[in-house]
Amino acid sequence: MTQNLTLKYKLWLDSNGKAFGEGPCDLLTLVEESGSLRQAAQSMNMSYSLAHKLVKDLEGRLGFPLIARTIGGPGGGGSTLTPEARDLLDRYNRFMEEATREIEKVYRKHFPE
């Protein structure tokens, strides 16, 4: 009866609308790795303008800046995560790891193989 069932779920943090979830986490992780919001957006097949709007909307909902930008210069501009964004990413990733373990445990309890 349950042999074809698989567990699917989405979790996000909300503050009068979606404030943080898997997509924003991925975007900020890519900004951290690449040093560029433009490159991070491109890696996700997202336009820069959409990524920029998403970051601005999230910053408004969260109440703190996520990205520090530098403009121009010899090496060009770039983006780095703020300390608050790094802390949020760290806490969100730890939360998701624990939540995933617990959700899977409850799933196996109610839908054993």
N, CA, C and O atoms as a GROMACS GRO file, in nm:
protein
  452
    1MET      N    1   0.082  -0.120   0.000
    1MET     CA    2   0.000   0.000   0.000
    1MET      C    3   0.086   0.127   0.000
    1MET      O    4   0.055   0.222  -0.071
    2THR      N    5   0.193   0.129   0.078
    2THR     CA    6   0.275   0.251   0.088
    2THR      C    7   0.410   0.238   0.019
    2THR      O    8   0.496   0.323   0.037
    3GLN      N    9   0.430   0.133  -0.058
    3GLN     CA   10   0.563   0.109  -0.114
    3GLN      C   11   0.606   0.212  -0.218
    3GLN      O   12   0.726   0.224  -0.245
    4ASN      N   13   0.516   0.285  -0.277
    4ASN     CA   14   0.553   0.385  -0.378
    4ASN      C   15   0.556   0.527  -0.322
    4ASN      O   16   0.577   0.622  -0.397
    5LEU      N   17   0.537   0.541  -0.192
    5LEU     CA   18   0.537   0.674  -0.131
    5LEU      C   19   0.679   0.719  -0.101
    5LEU      O   20   0.763   0.641  -0.058
    6THR      N   21   0.704   0.847  -0.124
    6THR     CA   22   0.829   0.909  -0.082
    6THR      C   23   0.796   1.036  -0.006
    6THR      O   24   0.691   1.096  -0.026
    7LEU      N   25   0.884   1.074   0.080
    7LEU     CA   26   0.865   1.192   0.163
    7LEU      C   27   0.913   1.316   0.088
    7LEU      O   28   1.025   1.319   0.036
    8LYS      N   29   0.828   1.418   0.081
    8LYS     CA   30   0.863   1.548   0.022
    8LYS      C   31   0.813   1.656   0.116
    8LYS      O   32   0.703   1.645   0.171
    9TYR      N   33   0.891   1.759   0.135
    9TYR     CA   34   0.849   1.868   0.222
    9TYR      C   35   0.934   1.992   0.192
    9TYR      O   36   1.041   1.983   0.133
   10LYS      N   37   0.882   2.106   0.235
   10LYS     CA   38   0.955   2.232   0.225
   10LYS      C   39   0.939   2.305   0.358
   10LYS      O   40   0.830   2.310   0.414
   11LEU      N   41   1.047   2.359   0.406
   11LEU     CA   42   1.046   2.439   0.528
   11LEU      C   43   1.108   2.574   0.496
   11LEU      O   44   1.203   2.583   0.418
   12TRP      N   45   1.054   2.678   0.556
   12TRP     CA   46   1.114   2.810   0.541
   12TRP      C   47   1.082   2.893   0.665
   12TRP      O   48   0.992   2.860   0.742
   13LEU      N   49   1.156   2.999   0.681
   13LEU     CA   50   1.132   3.095   0.788
   13LEU      C   51   1.044   3.205   0.732
   13LEU      O   52   1.063   3.248   0.618
   14ASP      N   53   0.948   3.250   0.811
   14ASP     CA   54   0.849   3.344   0.762
   14ASP      C   55   0.846   3.468   0.853
   14ASP      O   56   0.858   3.457   0.975
   15SER      N   57   0.829   3.583   0.791
   15SER     CA   58   0.810   3.708   0.864
   15SER      C   59   0.721   3.796   0.778
   15SER      O   60   0.769   3.880   0.702
   16ASN      N   61   0.589   3.776   0.792
   16ASN     CA   62   0.492   3.843   0.703
   16ASN      C   63   0.523   3.813   0.558
   16ASN      O   64   0.522   3.903   0.473
   17GLY      N   65   0.550   3.690   0.530
   17GLY     CA   66   0.591   3.643   0.398
   17GLY      C   67   0.720   3.566   0.412
   17GLY      O   68   0.788   3.575   0.514
   18LYS      N   69   0.753   3.490   0.309
   18LYS     CA   70   0.872   3.406   0.315
   18LYS      C   71   0.996   3.493   0.337
   18LYS      O   72   1.027   3.582   0.257
   19ALA      N   73   1.066   3.466   0.446
   19ALA     CA   74   1.184   3.545   0.480
   19ALA      C   75   1.313   3.471   0.448
   19ALA      O   76   1.415   3.534   0.418
   20PHE      N   77   1.311   3.338   0.455
   20PHE     CA   78   1.434   3.265   0.426
   20PHE      C   79   1.402   3.118   0.408
   20PHE      O   80   1.327   3.059   0.486
   21GLY      N   81   1.461   3.060   0.305
   21GLY     CA   82   1.440   2.919   0.276
   21GLY      C   83   1.553   2.864   0.191
   21GLY      O   84   1.662   2.922   0.184
   22GLU      N   85   1.525   2.754   0.126
   22GLU     CA   86   1.626   2.682   0.048
   22GLU      C   87   1.686   2.767  -0.064
   22GLU      O   88   1.808   2.770  -0.081
   23GLY      N   89   1.601   2.834  -0.141
   23GLY     CA   90   1.651   2.916  -0.253
   23GLY      C   91   1.742   3.029  -0.208
   23GLY      O   92   1.854   3.042  -0.258
   24PRO      N   93   1.696   3.112  -0.113
   24PRO     CA   94   1.785   3.218  -0.064
   24PRO      C   95   1.912   3.163   0.000
   24PRO      O   96   2.019   3.223  -0.014
   25CYS      N   97   1.902   3.050   0.068
   25CYS     CA   98   2.020   2.987   0.127
   25CYS      C   99   2.120   2.950   0.017
   25CYS      O  100   2.240   2.977   0.029
   26ASP      N  101   2.070   2.890  -0.090
   26ASP     CA  102   2.157   2.853  -0.202
   26ASP      C  103   2.221   2.976  -0.265
   26ASP      O  104   2.340   2.976  -0.297
   27LEU      N  105   2.141   3.082  -0.284
   27LEU     CA  106   2.193   3.204  -0.345
   27LEU      C  107   2.305   3.265  -0.260
   27LEU      O  108   2.410   3.299  -0.313
   28LEU      N  109   2.282   3.278  -0.130
   28LEU     CA  110   2.385   3.336  -0.043
   28LEU      C  111   2.509   3.248  -0.034
   28LEU      O  112   2.620   3.299  -0.027
   29THR      N  113   2.490   3.117  -0.035
   29THR     CA  114   2.605   3.026  -0.034
   29THR      C  115   2.689   3.048  -0.160
   29THR      O  116   2.812   3.050  -0.152
   30LEU      N  117   2.624   3.065  -0.275
   30LEU     CA  118   2.697   3.089  -0.400
   30LEU      C  119   2.764   3.226  -0.401
   30LEU      O  120   2.872   3.242  -0.457
   31VAL      N  121   2.700   3.326  -0.339
   31VAL     CA  122   2.765   3.458  -0.326
   31VAL      C  123   2.891   3.444  -0.244
   31VAL      O  124   2.996   3.499  -0.279
   32GLU      N  125   2.883   3.370  -0.135
   32GLU     CA  126   3.000   3.348  -0.048
   32GLU      C  127   3.112   3.280  -0.126
   32GLU      O  128   3.229   3.317  -0.113
   33GLU      N  129   3.077   3.180  -0.207
   33GLU     CA  130   3.177   3.105  -0.283
   33GLU      C  131   3.237   3.186  -0.397
   33GLU      O  132   3.358   3.178  -0.422
   34SER      N  133   3.153   3.263  -0.467
   34SER     CA  134   3.200   3.332  -0.587
   34SER      C  135   3.244   3.475  -0.563
   34SER      O  136   3.321   3.531  -0.642
   35GLY      N  137   3.195   3.536  -0.454
   35GLY     CA  138   3.225   3.677  -0.430
   35GLY      C  139   3.146   3.770  -0.520
   35GLY      O  140   3.182   3.886  -0.538
   36SER      N  141   3.035   3.717  -0.579
   36SER     CA  142   2.959   3.796  -0.674
   36SER      C  143   2.812   3.756  -0.675
   36SER      O  144   2.780   3.638  -0.692
   37LEU      N  145   2.724   3.853  -0.655
   37LEU     CA  146   2.580   3.826  -0.666
   37LEU      C  147   2.546   3.791  -0.811
   37LEU      O  148   2.463   3.703  -0.836
   38ARG      N  149   2.608   3.860  -0.905
   38ARG     CA  150   2.581   3.833  -1.046
   38ARG      C  151   2.618   3.688  -1.083
   38ARG      O  152   2.540   3.619  -1.149
   39GLN      N  153   2.734   3.643  -1.041
   39GLN     CA  154   2.776   3.504  -1.071
   39GLN      C  155   2.689   3.403  -0.998
   39GLN      O  156   2.656   3.298  -1.053
   40ALA      N  157   2.651   3.435  -0.874
   40ALA     CA  158   2.564   3.345  -0.798
   40ALA      C  159   2.429   3.330  -0.869
   40ALA      O  160   2.378   3.219  -0.883
   41ALA      N  161   2.373   3.442  -0.914
   41ALA     CA  162   2.245   3.438  -0.985
   41ALA      C  163   2.259   3.358  -1.113
   41ALA      O  164   2.173   3.275  -1.144
   42GLN      N  165   2.364   3.381  -1.187
   42GLN     CA  166   2.388   3.310  -1.312
   42GLN      C  167   2.397   3.159  -1.288
   42GLN      O  168   2.345   3.080  -1.366
   43SER      N  169   2.464   3.120  -1.180
   43SER     CA  170   2.476   2.977  -1.146
   43SER      C  171   2.341   2.912  -1.119
   43SER      O  172   2.324   2.792  -1.137
   44MET      N  173   2.245   2.994  -1.076
   44MET     CA  174   2.111   2.943  -1.046
   44MET      C  175   2.014   2.967  -1.161
   44MET      O  176   1.894   2.945  -1.147
   45ASN      N  177   2.066   3.011  -1.275
   45ASN     CA  178   1.982   3.044  -1.390
   45ASN      C  179   1.877   3.149  -1.354
   45ASN      O  180   1.760   3.140  -1.393
   46MET      N  181   1.921   3.249  -1.279
   46MET     CA  182   1.835   3.358  -1.233
   46MET      C  183   1.894   3.488  -1.287
   46MET      O  184   2.016   3.502  -1.295
   47SER      N  185   1.809   3.581  -1.323
   47SER     CA  186   1.862   3.709  -1.368
   47SER      C  187   1.919   3.785  -1.249
   47SER      O  188   1.877   3.767  -1.134
   48TYR      N  189   2.017   3.870  -1.279
   48TYR     CA  190   2.076   3.951  -1.173
   48TYR      C  191   1.970   4.040  -1.109
   48TYR      O  192   1.969   4.056  -0.987
   49SER      N  193   1.882   4.097  -1.190
   49SER     CA  194   1.781   4.188  -1.134
   49SER      C  195   1.687   4.114  -1.038
   49SER      O  196   1.648   4.170  -0.936
   50LEU      N  197   1.652   3.990  -1.070
   50LEU     CA  198   1.566   3.912  -0.980
   50LEU      C  199   1.642   3.878  -0.852
   50LEU      O  200   1.584   3.886  -0.743
   51ALA      N  201   1.768   3.840  -0.863
   51ALA     CA  202   1.849   3.809  -0.745
   51ALA      C  203   1.863   3.932  -0.656
   51ALA      O  204   1.852   3.923  -0.534
   52HIS      N  205   1.889   4.047  -0.718
   52HIS     CA  206   1.904   4.171  -0.643
   52HIS      C  207   1.774   4.205  -0.571
   52HIS      O  208   1.776   4.243  -0.454
   53LYS      N  209   1.661   4.192  -0.640
   53LYS     CA  210   1.530   4.219  -0.578
   53LYS      C  211   1.504   4.122  -0.464
   53LYS      O  212   1.454   4.162  -0.359
   54LEU      N  213   1.536   3.995  -0.483
   54LEU     CA  214   1.517   3.894  -0.379
   54LEU      C  215   1.597   3.930  -0.254
   54LEU      O  216   1.544   3.925  -0.143
   55VAL      N  217   1.723   3.967  -0.272
   55VAL     CA  218   1.808   4.003  -0.158
   55VAL      C  219   1.750   4.125  -0.088
   55VAL      O  220   1.744   4.127   0.035
   56LYS      N  221   1.709   4.226  -0.162
   56LYS     CA  222   1.652   4.347  -0.102
   56LYS      C  223   1.524   4.315  -0.025
   56LYS      O  224   1.504   4.366   0.085
   57ASP      N  225   1.437   4.230  -0.082
   57ASP     CA  226   1.313   4.191  -0.014
   57ASP      C  227   1.344   4.114   0.115
   57ASP      O  228   1.283   4.139   0.219
   58LEU      N  229   1.441   4.022   0.107
   58LEU     CA  230   1.479   3.946   0.225
   58LEU      C  231   1.536   4.037   0.334
   58LEU      O  232   1.503   4.022   0.451
   59GLU      N  233   1.621   4.130   0.294
   59GLU     CA  234   1.679   4.222   0.390
   59GLU      C  235   1.570   4.302   0.461
   59GLU      O  236   1.578   4.327   0.581
   60GLY      N  237   1.467   4.341   0.386
   60GLY     CA  238   1.355   4.413   0.446
   60GLY      C  239   1.278   4.328   0.545
   60GLY      O  240   1.240   4.375   0.652
   61ARG      N  241   1.256   4.202   0.511
   61ARG     CA  242   1.183   4.112   0.601
   61ARG      C  243   1.265   4.074   0.724
   61ARG      O  244   1.212   4.062   0.835
   62LEU      N  245   1.396   4.054   0.704
   62LEU     CA  246   1.482   4.010   0.813
   62LEU      C  247   1.527   4.126   0.902
   62LEU      O  248   1.554   4.106   1.021
   63GLY      N  249   1.535   4.246   0.846
   63GLY     CA  250   1.573   4.362   0.924
   63GLY      C  251   1.723   4.384   0.935
   63GLY      O  252   1.768   4.459   1.022
   64PHE      N  253   1.800   4.320   0.848
   64PHE     CA  254   1.944   4.344   0.846
   64PHE      C  255   1.998   4.316   0.706
   64PHE      O  256   1.939   4.238   0.631
   65PRO      N  257   2.113   4.378   0.671
   65PRO     CA  258   2.171   4.356   0.539
   65PRO      C  259   2.232   4.216   0.529
   65PRO      O  260   2.285   4.163   0.626
   66LEU      N  261   2.222   4.158   0.411
   66LEU     CA  262   2.277   4.026   0.384
   66LEU      C  263   2.408   4.033   0.308
   66LEU      O  264   2.497   3.950   0.328
   67ILE      N  265   2.421   4.132   0.220
   67ILE     CA  266   2.537   4.139   0.131
   67ILE      C  267   2.601   4.277   0.142
   67ILE      O  268   2.533   4.379   0.139
   68ALA      N  269   2.734   4.278   0.153
   68ALA     CA  270   2.812   4.401   0.145
   68ALA      C  271   2.872   4.405   0.005
   68ALA      O  272   2.938   4.310  -0.038
   69ARG      N  273   2.849   4.515  -0.066
   69ARG     CA  274   2.894   4.526  -0.205
   69ARG      C  275   3.010   4.624  -0.216
   69ARG      O  276   3.015   4.726  -0.147
   70THR      N  277   3.103   4.590  -0.304
   70THR     CA  278   3.208   4.685  -0.340
   70THR      C  279   3.192   4.712  -0.489
   70THR      O  280   3.162   4.622  -0.567
   71ILE      N  281   3.211   4.838  -0.526
   71ILE     CA  282   3.187   4.878  -0.664
   71ILE      C  283   3.318   4.915  -0.730
   71ILE      O  284   3.398   4.991  -0.675
   72GLY      N  285   3.340   4.861  -0.849
   72GLY     CA  286   3.455   4.898  -0.931
   72GLY      C  287   3.590   4.867  -0.868
   72GLY      O  288   3.604   4.774  -0.788
   73GLY      N  289   3.687   4.946  -0.907
   73GLY     CA  290   3.823   4.924  -0.859
   73GLY      C  291   3.902   4.840  -0.957
   73GLY      O  292   3.847   4.794  -1.058
   74PRO      N  293   4.031   4.820  -0.931
   74PRO     CA  294   4.118   4.746  -1.023
   74PRO      C  295   4.069   4.605  -1.054
   74PRO      O  296   4.077   4.560  -1.169
   75GLY      N  297   4.020   4.535  -0.952
   75GLY     CA  298   3.972   4.398  -0.974
   75GLY      C  299   3.824   4.391  -1.002
   75GLY      O  300   3.768   4.281  -1.010
   76GLY      N  301   3.760   4.505  -1.016
   76GLY     CA  302   3.615   4.506  -1.034
   76GLY      C  303   3.546   4.501  -0.900
   76GLY      O  304   3.611   4.494  -0.795
   77GLY      N  305   3.414   4.505  -0.902
   77GLY     CA  306   3.336   4.502  -0.779
   77GLY      C  307   3.317   4.360  -0.731
   77GLY      O  308   3.369   4.265  -0.789
   78GLY      N  309   3.241   4.347  -0.625
   78GLY     CA  310   3.213   4.215  -0.572
   78GLY      C  311   3.116   4.223  -0.457
   78GLY      O  312   3.074   4.332  -0.417
   79SER      N  313   3.081   4.108  -0.404
   79SER     CA  314   2.988   4.099  -0.293
   79SER      C  315   3.040   4.000  -0.190
   79SER      O  316   3.093   3.895  -0.224
   80THR      N  317   3.023   4.036  -0.065
   80THR     CA  318   3.054   3.945   0.044
   80THR      C  319   2.933   3.941   0.138
   80THR      O  320   2.853   4.034   0.141
   81LEU      N  321   2.922   3.834   0.212
   81LEU     CA  322   2.813   3.824   0.308
   81LEU      C  323   2.847   3.904   0.432
   81LEU      O  324   2.962   3.911   0.475
   82THR      N  325   2.744   3.964   0.490
   82THR     CA  326   2.762   4.033   0.617
   82THR      C  327   2.776   3.928   0.728
   82THR      O  328   2.738   3.813   0.709
   83PRO      N  329   2.829   3.967   0.842
   83PRO     CA  330   2.836   3.872   0.954
   83PRO      C  331   2.698   3.816   0.991
   83PRO      O  332   2.685   3.699   1.026
   84GLU      N  333   2.595   3.901   0.983
   84GLU     CA  334   2.459   3.855   1.013
   84GLU      C  335   2.413   3.748   0.914
   84GLU      O  336   2.347   3.652   0.952
   85ALA      N  337   2.448   3.766   0.787
   85ALA     CA  338   2.411   3.667   0.685
   85ALA      C  339   2.484   3.536   0.707
   85ALA      O  340   2.425   3.429   0.692
   86ARG      N  341   2.612   3.544   0.742
   86ARG     CA  342   2.688   3.420   0.771
   86ARG      C  343   2.628   3.346   0.890
   86ARG      O  344   2.617   3.224   0.888
   87ASP      N  345   2.589   3.421   0.992
   87ASP     CA  346   2.527   3.360   1.111
   87ASP      C  347   2.393   3.296   1.073
   87ASP      O  348   2.363   3.185   1.116
   88LEU      N  349   2.313   3.366   0.994
   88LEU     CA  350   2.185   3.312   0.949
   88LEU      C  351   2.205   3.184   0.870
   88LEU      O  352   2.135   3.085   0.893
   89LEU      N  353   2.299   3.184   0.776
   89LEU     CA  354   2.327   3.064   0.696
   89LEU      C  355   2.368   2.947   0.786
   89LEU      O  356   2.320   2.835   0.768
   90ASP      N  357   2.455   2.974   0.881
   90ASP     CA  358   2.501   2.868   0.970
   90ASP      C  359   2.385   2.811   1.051
   90ASP      O  360   2.368   2.690   1.058
   91ARG      N  361   2.306   2.898   1.112
   91ARG     CA  362   2.194   2.851   1.193
   91ARG      C  363   2.088   2.781   1.108
   91ARG      O  364   2.033   2.679   1.149
   92TYR      N  365   2.060   2.835   0.989
   92TYR     CA  366   1.960   2.774   0.901
   92TYR      C  367   2.006   2.635   0.857
   92TYR      O  368   1.926   2.541   0.856
   93ASN      N  369   2.132   2.621   0.820
   93ASN     CA  370   2.183   2.490   0.777
   93ASN      C  371   2.179   2.388   0.890
   93ASN      O  372   2.142   2.272   0.868
   94ARG      N  373   2.215   2.429   1.012
   94ARG     CA  374   2.207   2.337   1.125
   94ARG      C  375   2.062   2.300   1.155
   94ARG      O  376   2.032   2.185   1.184
   95PHE      N  377   1.973   2.399   1.149
   95PHE     CA  378   1.831   2.374   1.169
   95PHE      C  379   1.778   2.273   1.067
   95PHE      O  380   1.709   2.178   1.103
   96MET      N  381   1.812   2.294   0.939
   96MET     CA  382   1.763   2.205   0.834
   96MET      C  383   1.816   2.063   0.849
   96MET      O  384   1.743   1.967   0.826
   97GLU      N  385   1.942   2.048   0.888
   97GLU     CA  386   1.998   1.914   0.910
   97GLU      C  387   1.921   1.841   1.020
   97GLU      O  388   1.885   1.725   1.004
   98GLU      N  389   1.897   1.910   1.130
   98GLU     CA  390   1.825   1.848   1.241
   98GLU      C  391   1.679   1.822   1.205
   98GLU      O  392   1.626   1.715   1.234
   99ALA      N  393   1.614   1.919   1.141
   99ALA     CA  394   1.474   1.902   1.102
   99ALA      C  395   1.459   1.786   1.005
   99ALA      O  396   1.363   1.709   1.016
  100THR      N  397   1.550   1.772   0.911
  100THR     CA  398   1.546   1.661   0.815
  100THR      C  399   1.555   1.527   0.887
  100THR      O  400   1.479   1.436   0.857
  101ARG      N  401   1.649   1.516   0.980
  101ARG     CA  402   1.661   1.390   1.056
  101ARG      C  403   1.532   1.358   1.130
  101ARG      O  404   1.486   1.244   1.128
  102GLU      N  405   1.473   1.458   1.195
  102GLU     CA  406   1.352   1.435   1.274
  102GLU      C  407   1.232   1.405   1.185
  102GLU      O  408   1.152   1.316   1.217
  103ILE      N  409   1.217   1.476   1.076
  103ILE     CA  410   1.104   1.450   0.985
  103ILE      C  411   1.115   1.310   0.926
  103ILE      O  412   1.015   1.239   0.916
  104GLU      N  413   1.235   1.270   0.888
  104GLU     CA  414   1.254   1.135   0.833
  104GLU      C  415   1.226   1.029   0.938
  104GLU      O  416   1.172   0.923   0.906
  105LYS      N  417   1.261   1.055   1.064
  105LYS     CA  418   1.234   0.960   1.171
  105LYS      C  419   1.082   0.944   1.190
  105LYS      O  420   1.032   0.832   1.202
  106VAL      N  421   1.009   1.054   1.191
  106VAL     CA  422   0.863   1.048   1.206
  106VAL      C  423   0.800   0.980   1.085
  106VAL      O  424   0.705   0.903   1.100
  107TYR      N  425   0.852   1.009   0.966
  107TYR     CA  426   0.801   0.944   0.845
  107TYR      C  427   0.817   0.792   0.855
  107TYR      O  428   0.722   0.717   0.830
  108ARG      N  429   0.937   0.746   0.893
  108ARG     CA  430   0.961   0.601   0.904
  108ARG      C  431   0.873   0.537   1.011
  108ARG      O  432   0.833   0.422   0.998
  109LYS      N  433   0.842   0.613   1.116
  109LYS     CA  434   0.754   0.562   1.222
  109LYS      C  435   0.614   0.534   1.168
  109LYS      O  436   0.554   0.431   1.199
  110HIS      N  437   0.562   0.626   1.088
  110HIS     CA  438   0.426   0.614   1.038
  110HIS      C  439   0.414   0.540   0.906
  110HIS      O  440   0.307   0.490   0.871
  111PHE      N  441   0.524   0.534   0.831
  111PHE     CA  442   0.524   0.466   0.702
  111PHE      C  443   0.646   0.374   0.692
  111PHE      O  444   0.736   0.399   0.611
  112PRO      N  445   0.650   0.270   0.773
  112PRO     CA  446   0.766   0.181   0.767
  112PRO      C  447   0.770   0.107   0.633
  112PRO      O  448   0.668   0.092   0.566
  113GLU      N  449   0.888   0.064   0.598
  113GLU     CA  450   0.902  -0.005   0.468
  113GLU      C  451   0.831  -0.138   0.469
  113GLU      O  452   0.832  -0.210   0.368
   0.00000   0.00000   0.00000
